[in-house]
Amino acid sequence: MSVAGETGGRSQQMREKARQLNEAAERATDPQERQKLQEKARRLMEQSQQERPMGTQEQFPPE
């Protein structure tokens, strides 16, 4: 597998984890826990976007 393919797979995994964290935040009853989960999800999404190879931003459908 190419480096770009590995990076893309990792980015996909990070976005999936961020989605799961956002879902957990929606279910959380404690406001502090909700905020913590949302912040962690936001950081993961930012990191996944930084790891995308140049020119691949349009390959992933919006969620």
Secondary structure as GFF3:
##gff-version 3
##sequence-region A 1 63
A	DSSP	alpha_helix	3	27	.	.	.	ID=ss1
A	DSSP	alpha_helix	31	51	.	.	.	ID=ss2
A	DSSP	three_ten_helix	57	59	.	.	.	ID=ss3
###
